[in-house]
Amino acid sequence: MAAIDMSLVARSEYAVHQLMKRKNWAQREPGVIVVFVIVFLVAILVIAMFINKKKNAGRVAAS
């Protein structure tokens, strides 16, 4: 009986190969990254506007 099952070694080599192929995804798909950044910035802007509106309403109510 072999100490190391060769099918497990082959499977792990395949898994490592698949992980190495995924390393460059962002470089291969720059448009998707640009869309993510734009959506993130718009979300931050909307949240900041909402917080500012609530803060100003509190100031007006206090005075």
mmCIF file of the N, C-alpha and C atoms, coordinates in Angstrom:
data_MODEL
# 
_entry.id   MODEL 
# 
loop_
_atom_site.group_PDB 
_atom_site.id 
_atom_site.type_symbol 
_atom_site.label_atom_id 
_atom_site.label_alt_id 
_atom_site.label_comp_id 
_atom_site.label_asym_id 
_atom_site.label_entity_id 
_atom_site.label_seq_id 
_atom_site.pdbx_PDB_ins_code 
_atom_site.Cartn_x 
_atom_site.Cartn_y 
_atom_site.Cartn_z 
_atom_site.occupancy 
_atom_site.B_iso_or_equiv 
_atom_site.pdbx_formal_charge 
_atom_site.auth_seq_id 
_atom_site.auth_comp_id 
_atom_site.auth_asym_id 
_atom_site.auth_atom_id 
_atom_site.pdbx_PDB_model_num 
ATOM 1   N N  . MET A 1 1  ? 0.849   -1.181 0.000   1.00 0.00 ? 1  MET A N  1 
ATOM 2   C CA . MET A 1 1  ? 0.000   0.000  0.000   1.00 0.00 ? 1  MET A CA 1 
ATOM 3   C C  . MET A 1 1  ? 0.892   1.241  0.000   1.00 0.00 ? 1  MET A C  1 
ATOM 4   N N  . ALA A 1 2  ? 0.606   2.143  -0.895  1.00 0.00 ? 2  ALA A N  1 
ATOM 5   C CA . ALA A 1 2  ? 1.422   3.348  -1.014  1.00 0.00 ? 2  ALA A CA 1 
ATOM 6   C C  . ALA A 1 2  ? 1.122   4.298  0.143   1.00 0.00 ? 2  ALA A C  1 
ATOM 7   N N  . ALA A 1 3  ? 2.162   5.009  0.575   1.00 0.00 ? 3  ALA A N  1 
ATOM 8   C CA . ALA A 1 3  ? 1.995   5.957  1.678   1.00 0.00 ? 3  ALA A CA 1 
ATOM 9   C C  . ALA A 1 3  ? 1.195   7.181  1.225   1.00 0.00 ? 3  ALA A C  1 
ATOM 10  N N  . ILE A 1 4  ? 1.324   7.540  -0.047  1.00 0.00 ? 4  ILE A N  1 
ATOM 11  C CA . ILE A 1 4  ? 0.608   8.695  -0.593  1.00 0.00 ? 4  ILE A CA 1 
ATOM 12  C C  . ILE A 1 4  ? -0.227  8.220  -1.772  1.00 0.00 ? 4  ILE A C  1 
ATOM 13  N N  . ASP A 1 5  ? -1.499  8.472  -1.714  1.00 0.00 ? 5  ASP A N  1 
ATOM 14  C CA . ASP A 1 5  ? -2.379  8.103  -2.814  1.00 0.00 ? 5  ASP A CA 1 
ATOM 15  C C  . ASP A 1 5  ? -2.165  9.111  -3.944  1.00 0.00 ? 5  ASP A C  1 
ATOM 16  N N  . MET A 1 6  ? -1.782  8.631  -5.117  1.00 0.00 ? 6  MET A N  1 
ATOM 17  C CA . MET A 1 6  ? -1.439  9.535  -6.219  1.00 0.00 ? 6  MET A CA 1 
ATOM 18  C C  . MET A 1 6  ? -2.659  10.283 -6.757  1.00 0.00 ? 6  MET A C  1 
ATOM 19  N N  . SER A 1 7  ? -3.857  9.737  -6.587  1.00 0.00 ? 7  SER A N  1 
ATOM 20  C CA . SER A 1 7  ? -5.037  10.462 -7.055  1.00 0.00 ? 7  SER A CA 1 
ATOM 21  C C  . SER A 1 7  ? -5.256  11.723 -6.221  1.00 0.00 ? 7  SER A C  1 
ATOM 22  N N  . LEU A 1 8  ? -4.939  11.656 -4.922  1.00 0.00 ? 8  LEU A N  1 
ATOM 23  C CA . LEU A 1 8  ? -5.051  12.850 -4.079  1.00 0.00 ? 8  LEU A CA 1 
ATOM 24  C C  . LEU A 1 8  ? -4.033  13.899 -4.487  1.00 0.00 ? 8  LEU A C  1 
ATOM 25  N N  . VAL A 1 9  ? -2.831  13.465 -4.844  1.00 0.00 ? 9  VAL A N  1 
ATOM 26  C CA . VAL A 1 9  ? -1.794  14.399 -5.279  1.00 0.00 ? 9  VAL A CA 1 
ATOM 27  C C  . VAL A 1 9  ? -2.221  15.072 -6.579  1.00 0.00 ? 9  VAL A C  1 
ATOM 28  N N  . ALA A 1 10 ? -2.761  14.296 -7.504  1.00 0.00 ? 10 ALA A N  1 
ATOM 29  C CA . ALA A 1 10 ? -3.201  14.854 -8.782  1.00 0.00 ? 10 ALA A CA 1 
ATOM 30  C C  . ALA A 1 10 ? -4.340  15.852 -8.566  1.00 0.00 ? 10 ALA A C  1 
ATOM 31  N N  . ARG A 1 11 ? -5.256  15.509 -7.654  1.00 0.00 ? 11 ARG A N  1 
ATOM 32  C CA . ARG A 1 11 ? -6.359  16.418 -7.370  1.00 0.00 ? 11 ARG A CA 1 
ATOM 33  C C  . ARG A 1 11 ? -5.870  17.718 -6.753  1.00 0.00 ? 11 ARG A C  1 
ATOM 34  N N  . SER A 1 12 ? -4.904  17.624 -5.843  1.00 0.00 ? 12 SER A N  1 
ATOM 35  C CA . SER A 1 12 ? -4.402  18.839 -5.204  1.00 0.00 ? 12 SER A CA 1 
ATOM 36  C C  . SER A 1 12 ? -3.624  19.692 -6.209  1.00 0.00 ? 12 SER A C  1 
ATOM 37  N N  . GLU A 1 13 ? -2.894  19.060 -7.126  1.00 0.00 ? 13 GLU A N  1 
ATOM 38  C CA . GLU A 1 13 ? -2.195  19.822 -8.160  1.00 0.00 ? 13 GLU A CA 1 
ATOM 39  C C  . GLU A 1 13 ? -3.197  20.543 -9.057  1.00 0.00 ? 13 GLU A C  1 
ATOM 40  N N  . TYR A 1 14 ? -4.294  19.887 -9.371  1.00 0.00 ? 14 TYR A N  1 
ATOM 41  C CA . TYR A 1 14 ? -5.334  20.515 -10.181 1.00 0.00 ? 14 TYR A CA 1 
ATOM 42  C C  . TYR A 1 14 ? -5.950  21.702 -9.435  1.00 0.00 ? 14 TYR A C  1 
ATOM 43  N N  . ALA A 1 15 ? -6.201  21.538 -8.141  1.00 0.00 ? 15 ALA A N  1 
ATOM 44  C CA . ALA A 1 15 ? -6.772  22.630 -7.340  1.00 0.00 ? 15 ALA A CA 1 
ATOM 45  C C  . ALA A 1 15 ? -5.817  23.814 -7.286  1.00 0.00 ? 15 ALA A C  1 
ATOM 46  N N  . VAL A 1 16 ? -4.529  23.555 -7.121  1.00 0.00 ? 16 VAL A N  1 
ATOM 47  C CA . VAL A 1 16 ? -3.541  24.636 -7.096  1.00 0.00 ? 16 VAL A CA 1 
ATOM 48  C C  . VAL A 1 16 ? -3.503  25.328 -8.450  1.00 0.00 ? 16 VAL A C  1 
ATOM 49  N N  . HIS A 1 17 ? -3.585  24.556 -9.517  1.00 0.00 ? 17 HIS A N  1 
ATOM 50  C CA . HIS A 1 17 ? -3.588  25.137 -10.862 1.00 0.00 ? 17 HIS A CA 1 
ATOM 51  C C  . HIS A 1 17 ? -4.806  26.043 -11.060 1.00 0.00 ? 17 HIS A C  1 
ATOM 52  N N  . GLN A 1 18 ? -5.974  25.609 -10.588 1.00 0.00 ? 18 GLN A N  1 
ATOM 53  C CA . GLN A 1 18 ? -7.181  26.431 -10.714 1.00 0.00 ? 18 GLN A CA 1 
ATOM 54  C C  . GLN A 1 18 ? -7.054  27.717 -9.909  1.00 0.00 ? 18 GLN A C  1 
ATOM 55  N N  . LEU A 1 19 ? -6.460  27.641 -8.725  1.00 0.00 ? 19 LEU A N  1 
ATOM 56  C CA . LEU A 1 19 ? -6.265  28.846 -7.917  1.00 0.00 ? 19 LEU A CA 1 
ATOM 57  C C  . LEU A 1 19 ? -5.292  29.801 -8.592  1.00 0.00 ? 19 LEU A C  1 
ATOM 58  N N  . MET A 1 20 ? -4.264  29.285 -9.220  1.00 0.00 ? 20 MET A N  1 
ATOM 59  C CA . MET A 1 20 ? -3.294  30.140 -9.899  1.00 0.00 ? 20 MET A CA 1 
ATOM 60  C C  . MET A 1 20 ? -3.943  30.826 -11.106 1.00 0.00 ? 20 MET A C  1 
ATOM 61  N N  . LYS A 1 21 ? -4.860  30.137 -11.787 1.00 0.00 ? 21 LYS A N  1 
ATOM 62  C CA . LYS A 1 21 ? -5.532  30.742 -12.930 1.00 0.00 ? 21 LYS A CA 1 
ATOM 63  C C  . LYS A 1 21 ? -6.414  31.903 -12.495 1.00 0.00 ? 21 LYS A C  1 
ATOM 64  N N  . ARG A 1 22 ? -6.954  31.858 -11.288 1.00 0.00 ? 22 ARG A N  1 
ATOM 65  C CA . ARG A 1 22 ? -7.861  32.904 -10.817 1.00 0.00 ? 22 ARG A CA 1 
ATOM 66  C C  . ARG A 1 22 ? -7.128  34.151 -10.348 1.00 0.00 ? 22 ARG A C  1 
ATOM 67  N N  . LYS A 1 23 ? -5.842  34.106 -10.224 1.00 0.00 ? 23 LYS A N  1 
ATOM 68  C CA . LYS A 1 23 ? -5.088  35.203 -9.622  1.00 0.00 ? 23 LYS A CA 1 
ATOM 69  C C  . LYS A 1 23 ? -5.259  36.517 -10.386 1.00 0.00 ? 23 LYS A C  1 
ATOM 70  N N  . ASN A 1 24 ? -5.395  36.481 -11.693 1.00 0.00 ? 24 ASN A N  1 
ATOM 71  C CA . ASN A 1 24 ? -5.377  37.688 -12.519 1.00 0.00 ? 24 ASN A CA 1 
ATOM 72  C C  . ASN A 1 24 ? -6.766  38.152 -12.949 1.00 0.00 ? 24 ASN A C  1 
ATOM 73  N N  . TRP A 1 25 ? -7.810  37.777 -12.236 1.00 0.00 ? 25 TRP A N  1 
ATOM 74  C CA . TRP A 1 25 ? -9.166  38.070 -12.684 1.00 0.00 ? 25 TRP A CA 1 
ATOM 75  C C  . TRP A 1 25 ? -9.403  39.572 -12.828 1.00 0.00 ? 25 TRP A C  1 
ATOM 76  N N  . ALA A 1 26 ? -8.965  40.366 -11.864 1.00 0.00 ? 26 ALA A N  1 
ATOM 77  C CA . ALA A 1 26 ? -9.210  41.810 -11.914 1.00 0.00 ? 26 ALA A CA 1 
ATOM 78  C C  . ALA A 1 26 ? -8.480  42.460 -13.081 1.00 0.00 ? 26 ALA A C  1 
ATOM 79  N N  . GLN A 1 27 ? -7.327  41.949 -13.412 1.00 0.00 ? 27 GLN A N  1 
ATOM 80  C CA . GLN A 1 27 ? -6.580  42.511 -14.541 1.00 0.00 ? 27 GLN A CA 1 
ATOM 81  C C  . GLN A 1 27 ? -7.247  42.141 -15.866 1.00 0.00 ? 27 GLN A C  1 
ATOM 82  N N  . ARG A 1 28 ? -7.837  40.949 -15.913 1.00 0.00 ? 28 ARG A N  1 
ATOM 83  C CA . ARG A 1 28 ? -8.500  40.531 -17.146 1.00 0.00 ? 28 ARG A CA 1 
ATOM 84  C C  . ARG A 1 28 ? -9.846  41.220 -17.341 1.00 0.00 ? 28 ARG A C  1 
ATOM 85  N N  . GLU A 1 29 ? -10.484 41.673 -16.261 1.00 0.00 ? 29 GLU A N  1 
ATOM 86  C CA . GLU A 1 29 ? -11.814 42.286 -16.324 1.00 0.00 ? 29 GLU A CA 1 
ATOM 87  C C  . GLU A 1 29 ? -11.805 43.687 -15.710 1.00 0.00 ? 29 GLU A C  1 
ATOM 88  N N  . PRO A 1 30 ? -11.120 44.643 -16.332 1.00 0.00 ? 30 PRO A N  1 
ATOM 89  C CA . PRO A 1 30 ? -11.046 45.976 -15.718 1.00 0.00 ? 30 PRO A CA 1 
ATOM 90  C C  . PRO A 1 30 ? -12.387 46.712 -15.721 1.00 0.00 ? 30 PRO A C  1 
ATOM 91  N N  . GLY A 1 31 ? -13.249 46.419 -16.675 1.00 0.00 ? 31 GLY A N  1 
ATOM 92  C CA . GLY A 1 31 ? -14.548 47.087 -16.734 1.00 0.00 ? 31 GLY A CA 1 
ATOM 93  C C  . GLY A 1 31 ? -15.416 46.773 -15.532 1.00 0.00 ? 31 GLY A C  1 
ATOM 94  N N  . VAL A 1 32 ? -15.375 45.539 -15.080 1.00 0.00 ? 32 VAL A N  1 
ATOM 95  C CA . VAL A 1 32 ? -16.157 45.141 -13.913 1.00 0.00 ? 32 VAL A CA 1 
ATOM 96  C C  . VAL A 1 32 ? -15.662 45.877 -12.677 1.00 0.00 ? 32 VAL A C  1 
ATOM 97  N N  . ILE A 1 33 ? -14.358 46.017 -12.547 1.00 0.00 ? 33 ILE A N  1 
ATOM 98  C CA . ILE A 1 33 ? -13.779 46.721 -11.407 1.00 0.00 ? 33 ILE A CA 1 
ATOM 99  C C  . ILE A 1 33 ? -14.193 48.192 -11.438 1.00 0.00 ? 33 ILE A C  1 
ATOM 100 N N  . VAL A 1 34 ? -14.196 48.799 -12.612 1.00 0.00 ? 34 VAL A N  1 
ATOM 101 C CA . VAL A 1 34 ? -14.613 50.203 -12.737 1.00 0.00 ? 34 VAL A CA 1 
ATOM 102 C C  . VAL A 1 34 ? -16.073 50.363 -12.318 1.00 0.00 ? 34 VAL A C  1 
ATOM 103 N N  . VAL A 1 35 ? -16.924 49.440 -12.724 1.00 0.00 ? 35 VAL A N  1 
ATOM 104 C CA . VAL A 1 35 ? -18.338 49.498 -12.339 1.00 0.00 ? 35 VAL A CA 1 
ATOM 105 C C  . VAL A 1 35 ? -18.480 49.353 -10.828 1.00 0.00 ? 35 VAL A C  1 
ATOM 106 N N  . PHE A 1 36 ? -17.747 48.418 -10.219 1.00 0.00 ? 36 PHE A N  1 
ATOM 107 C CA . PHE A 1 36 ? -17.799 48.253 -8.764  1.00 0.00 ? 36 PHE A CA 1 
ATOM 108 C C  . PHE A 1 36 ? -17.385 49.536 -8.058  1.00 0.00 ? 36 PHE A C  1 
ATOM 109 N N  . VAL A 1 37 ? -16.340 50.179 -8.533  1.00 0.00 ? 37 VAL A N  1 
ATOM 110 C CA . VAL A 1 37 ? -15.854 51.414 -7.904  1.00 0.00 ? 37 VAL A CA 1 
ATOM 111 C C  . VAL A 1 37 ? -16.894 52.522 -8.038  1.00 0.00 ? 37 VAL A C  1 
ATOM 112 N N  . ILE A 1 38 ? -17.491 52.657 -9.214  1.00 0.00 ? 38 ILE A N  1 
ATOM 113 C CA . ILE A 1 38 ? -18.498 53.702 -9.425  1.00 0.00 ? 38 ILE A CA 1 
ATOM 114 C C  . ILE A 1 38 ? -19.711 53.466 -8.526  1.00 0.00 ? 38 ILE A C  1 
ATOM 115 N N  . VAL A 1 39 ? -20.176 52.227 -8.454  1.00 0.00 ? 39 VAL A N  1 
ATOM 116 C CA . VAL A 1 39 ? -21.324 51.911 -7.594  1.00 0.00 ? 39 VAL A CA 1 
ATOM 117 C C  . VAL A 1 39 ? -20.986 52.192 -6.134  1.00 0.00 ? 39 VAL A C  1 
ATOM 118 N N  . PHE A 1 40 ? -19.781 51.837 -5.710  1.00 0.00 ? 40 PHE A N  1 
ATOM 119 C CA . PHE A 1 40 ? -19.354 52.088 -4.336  1.00 0.00 ? 40 PHE A CA 1 
ATOM 120 C C  . PHE A 1 40 ? -19.327 53.587 -4.042  1.00 0.00 ? 40 PHE A C  1 
ATOM 121 N N  . LEU A 1 41 ? -18.777 54.374 -4.951  1.00 0.00 ? 41 LEU A N  1 
ATOM 122 C CA . LEU A 1 41 ? -18.704 55.818 -4.736  1.00 0.00 ? 41 LEU A CA 1 
ATOM 123 C C  . LEU A 1 41 ? -20.092 56.459 -4.697  1.00 0.00 ? 41 LEU A C  1 
ATOM 124 N N  . VAL A 1 42 ? -20.990 56.018 -5.557  1.00 0.00 ? 42 VAL A N  1 
ATOM 125 C CA . VAL A 1 42 ? -22.357 56.551 -5.541  1.00 0.00 ? 42 VAL A CA 1 
ATOM 126 C C  . VAL A 1 42 ? -23.049 56.181 -4.229  1.00 0.00 ? 42 VAL A C  1 
ATOM 127 N N  . ALA A 1 43 ? -22.845 54.960 -3.762  1.00 0.00 ? 43 ALA A N  1 
ATOM 128 C CA . ALA A 1 43 ? -23.447 54.545 -2.490  1.00 0.00 ? 43 ALA A CA 1 
ATOM 129 C C  . ALA A 1 43 ? -22.916 55.386 -1.339  1.00 0.00 ? 43 ALA A C  1 
ATOM 130 N N  . ILE A 1 44 ? -21.612 55.645 -1.316  1.00 0.00 ? 44 ILE A N  1 
ATOM 131 C CA . ILE A 1 44 ? -21.023 56.481 -0.266  1.00 0.00 ? 44 ILE A CA 1 
ATOM 132 C C  . ILE A 1 44 ? -21.602 57.894 -0.338  1.00 0.00 ? 44 ILE A C  1 
ATOM 133 N N  . LEU A 1 45 ? -21.766 58.427 -1.538  1.00 0.00 ? 45 LEU A N  1 
ATOM 134 C CA . LEU A 1 45 ? -22.329 59.768 -1.712  1.00 0.00 ? 45 LEU A CA 1 
ATOM 135 C C  . LEU A 1 45 ? -23.761 59.835 -1.193  1.00 0.00 ? 45 LEU A C  1 
ATOM 136 N N  . VAL A 1 46 ? -24.572 58.849 -1.519  1.00 0.00 ? 46 VAL A N  1 
ATOM 137 C CA . VAL A 1 46 ? -25.968 58.832 -1.072  1.00 0.00 ? 46 VAL A CA 1 
ATOM 138 C C  . VAL A 1 46 ? -26.036 58.714 0.451   1.00 0.00 ? 46 VAL A C  1 
ATOM 139 N N  . ILE A 1 47 ? -25.209 57.865 1.031   1.00 0.00 ? 47 ILE A N  1 
ATOM 140 C CA . ILE A 1 47 ? -25.193 57.714 2.492   1.00 0.00 ? 47 ILE A CA 1 
ATOM 141 C C  . ILE A 1 47 ? -24.753 59.012 3.157   1.00 0.00 ? 47 ILE A C  1 
ATOM 142 N N  . ALA A 1 48 ? -23.734 59.661 2.608   1.00 0.00 ? 48 ALA A N  1 
ATOM 143 C CA . ALA A 1 48 ? -23.257 60.925 3.181   1.00 0.00 ? 48 ALA A CA 1 
ATOM 144 C C  . ALA A 1 48 ? -24.331 62.008 3.084   1.00 0.00 ? 48 ALA A C  1 
ATOM 145 N N  . MET A 1 49 ? -25.057 62.056 1.974   1.00 0.00 ? 49 MET A N  1 
ATOM 146 C CA . MET A 1 49 ? -26.126 63.046 1.828   1.00 0.00 ? 49 MET A CA 1 
ATOM 147 C C  . MET A 1 49 ? -27.246 62.782 2.833   1.00 0.00 ? 49 MET A C  1 
ATOM 148 N N  . PHE A 1 50 ? -27.585 61.523 3.046   1.00 0.00 ? 50 PHE A N  1 
ATOM 149 C CA . PHE A 1 50 ? -28.622 61.166 4.012   1.00 0.00 ? 50 PHE A CA 1 
ATOM 150 C C  . PHE A 1 50 ? -28.206 61.563 5.429   1.00 0.00 ? 50 PHE A C  1 
ATOM 151 N N  . ILE A 1 51 ? -26.963 61.275 5.795   1.00 0.00 ? 51 ILE A N  1 
ATOM 152 C CA . ILE A 1 51 ? -26.464 61.636 7.127   1.00 0.00 ? 51 ILE A CA 1 
ATOM 153 C C  . ILE A 1 51 ? -26.453 63.150 7.294   1.00 0.00 ? 51 ILE A C  1 
ATOM 154 N N  . ASN A 1 52 ? -26.010 63.867 6.273   1.00 0.00 ? 52 ASN A N  1 
ATOM 155 C CA . ASN A 1 52 ? -25.971 65.330 6.339   1.00 0.00 ? 52 ASN A CA 1 
ATOM 156 C C  . ASN A 1 52 ? -27.379 65.914 6.483   1.00 0.00 ? 52 ASN A C  1 
ATOM 157 N N  . LYS A 1 53 ? -28.339 65.343 5.761   1.00 0.00 ? 53 LYS A N  1 
ATOM 158 C CA . LYS A 1 53 ? -29.722 65.812 5.843   1.00 0.00 ? 53 LYS A CA 1 
ATOM 159 C C  . LYS A 1 53 ? -30.273 65.614 7.253   1.00 0.00 ? 53 LYS A C  1 
ATOM 160 N N  . LYS A 1 54 ? -30.020 64.445 7.838   1.00 0.00 ? 54 LYS A N  1 
ATOM 161 C CA . LYS A 1 54 ? -30.490 64.171 9.198   1.00 0.00 ? 54 LYS A CA 1 
ATOM 162 C C  . LYS A 1 54 ? -29.807 65.086 10.216  1.00 0.00 ? 54 LYS A C  1 
ATOM 163 N N  . LYS A 1 55 ? -28.523 65.333 10.032  1.00 0.00 ? 55 LYS A N  1 
ATOM 164 C CA . LYS A 1 55 ? -27.787 66.192 10.957  1.00 0.00 ? 55 LYS A CA 1 
ATOM 165 C C  . LYS A 1 55 ? -28.303 67.628 10.883  1.00 0.00 ? 55 LYS A C  1 
ATOM 166 N N  . ASN A 1 56 ? -28.549 68.126 9.682   1.00 0.00 ? 56 ASN A N  1 
ATOM 167 C CA . ASN A 1 56 ? -29.080 69.484 9.517   1.00 0.00 ? 56 ASN A CA 1 
ATOM 168 C C  . ASN A 1 56 ? -30.495 69.604 10.086  1.00 0.00 ? 56 ASN A C  1 
ATOM 169 N N  . ALA A 1 57 ? -31.306 68.574 9.927   1.00 0.00 ? 57 ALA A N  1 
ATOM 170 C CA . ALA A 1 57 ? -32.657 68.595 10.484  1.00 0.00 ? 57 ALA A CA 1 
ATOM 171 C C  . ALA A 1 57 ? -32.595 68.640 12.008  1.00 0.00 ? 57 ALA A C  1 
ATOM 172 N N  . GLY A 1 58 ? -31.652 67.957 12.592  1.00 0.00 ? 58 GLY A N  1 
ATOM 173 C CA . GLY A 1 58 ? -31.485 67.995 14.041  1.00 0.00 ? 58 GLY A CA 1 
ATOM 174 C C  . GLY A 1 58 ? -31.035 69.358 14.529  1.00 0.00 ? 58 GLY A C  1 
ATOM 175 N N  . ARG A 1 59 ? -30.183 70.010 13.769  1.00 0.00 ? 59 ARG A N  1 
ATOM 176 C CA . ARG A 1 59 ? -29.716 71.356 14.137  1.00 0.00 ? 59 ARG A CA 1 
ATOM 177 C C  . ARG A 1 59 ? -30.860 72.369 14.071  1.00 0.00 ? 59 ARG A C  1 
ATOM 178 N N  . VAL A 1 60 ? -31.674 72.271 13.025  1.00 0.00 ? 60 VAL A N  1 
ATOM 179 C CA . VAL A 1 60 ? -32.796 73.198 12.864  1.00 0.00 ? 60 VAL A CA 1 
ATOM 180 C C  . VAL A 1 60 ? -33.806 72.979 13.992  1.00 0.00 ? 60 VAL A C  1 
ATOM 181 N N  . ALA A 1 61 ? -34.070 71.740 14.341  1.00 0.00 ? 61 ALA A N  1 
ATOM 182 C CA . ALA A 1 61 ? -35.027 71.439 15.406  1.00 0.00 ? 61 ALA A CA 1 
ATOM 183 C C  . ALA A 1 61 ? -34.505 71.912 16.764  1.00 0.00 ? 61 ALA A C  1 
ATOM 184 N N  . ALA A 1 62 ? -33.196 71.869 16.970  1.00 0.00 ? 62 ALA A N  1 
ATOM 185 C CA . ALA A 1 62 ? -32.614 72.273 18.251  1.00 0.00 ? 62 ALA A CA 1 
ATOM 186 C C  . ALA A 1 62 ? -32.598 73.785 18.413  1.00 0.00 ? 62 ALA A C  1 
ATOM 187 N N  . SER A 1 63 ? -32.569 74.506 17.317  1.00 0.00 ? 63 SER A N  1 
ATOM 188 C CA . SER A 1 63 ? -32.492 75.980 17.432  1.00 0.00 ? 63 SER A CA 1 
ATOM 189 C C  . SER A 1 63 ? -33.818 76.659 17.274  1.00 0.00 ? 63 SER A C  1 
# 
